[in-house]
Amino acid sequence: MRVILEAINGVEREKPPVKDKDVMFVRPIQRLAKIDSFRPDLGCLHVNNAAQATRIIKACRVVSERCQQIQAQAEAKFA
């Protein structure tokens, strides 16, 4: 009931500060980086055809480029 009344009356609650582990884009990067026994062959274990492989290759390139952009921004801001 409180949520409904706040929505109707426009009451906004303060949101807790966002921690790096909660940032949507950073979380998967941090999880992947923490894997000490990373094996790329396991990432390709369920790739069954060339079309699927092409999509995965493209996605990996995009993620790699975006990670480099995030890295550059973080270095420019904090390094």
C-alpha positions in Angstrom: 0.0 0.0 0.0 2.8 2.4 0.9 4.4 1.8 -2.5 1.2 2.7 -4.3 0.6 5.8 -2.2 4.2 7.0 -2.8 3.8 6.4 -6.5 0.6 8.4 -6.6 1.9 11.2 -4.4 5.3 11.4 -6.1 7.3 10.5 -3.0 10.8 9.4 -4.0 12.9 7.4 -1.6 16.6 7.8 -1.6 18.5 5.0 -3.4 21.5 3.6 -1.7 24.8 4.4 -3.4 25.8 2.1 -6.2 28.9 0.0 -5.5 31.2 -1.2 -8.4 30.1 -4.8 -7.9 26.5 -3.6 -8.6 27.2 -1.7 -11.8 25.5 -3.6 -14.6 28.3 -3.4 -17.2 31.1 -4.0 -14.8 29.7 -7.1 -13.0 30.2 -9.6 -15.9 33.7 -8.3 -16.6 34.7 -8.7 -13.0 33.2 -12.2 -12.8 35.1 -13.3 -15.9 38.3 -11.7 -14.7 38.1 -13.7 -11.4 38.1 -17.1 -13.1 41.6 -18.4 -12.4 41.1 -21.6 -14.4 39.6 -19.8 -17.4 39.4 -22.1 -20.4 38.2 -20.7 -23.8 37.5 -24.2 -25.0 34.7 -24.5 -22.4 33.2 -21.3 -23.8 33.0 -23.0 -27.2 31.8 -26.3 -25.9 28.2 -25.8 -27.1 29.0 -24.0 -30.4 27.4 -26.3 -32.9 27.7 -24.6 -36.3 29.5 -21.9 -38.3 26.5 -19.4 -38.0 26.5 -19.7 -34.2 30.3 -19.4 -34.1 30.1 -16.2 -36.3 27.6 -14.6 -33.9 29.8 -15.5 -30.9 32.9 -14.1 -32.6 31.1 -10.9 -33.4 29.8 -10.6 -29.9 33.3 -11.2 -28.5 34.8 -8.5 -30.7 32.1 -6.0 -29.5 32.6 -6.9 -25.9 36.4 -6.6 -26.3 36.1 -3.1 -27.9 33.7 -2.0 -25.2 36.0 -3.3 -22.4 38.8 -1.3 -24.0 36.7 1.8 -23.9 35.7 1.2 -20.3 39.4 0.7 -19.5 40.4 3.9 -21.2 37.8 5.9 -19.4 38.7 4.4 -16.0 42.4 5.1 -16.6 41.7 8.6 -17.7 39.6 9.3 -14.6 41.6 7.5 -11.9 45.1 6.6 -13.1 
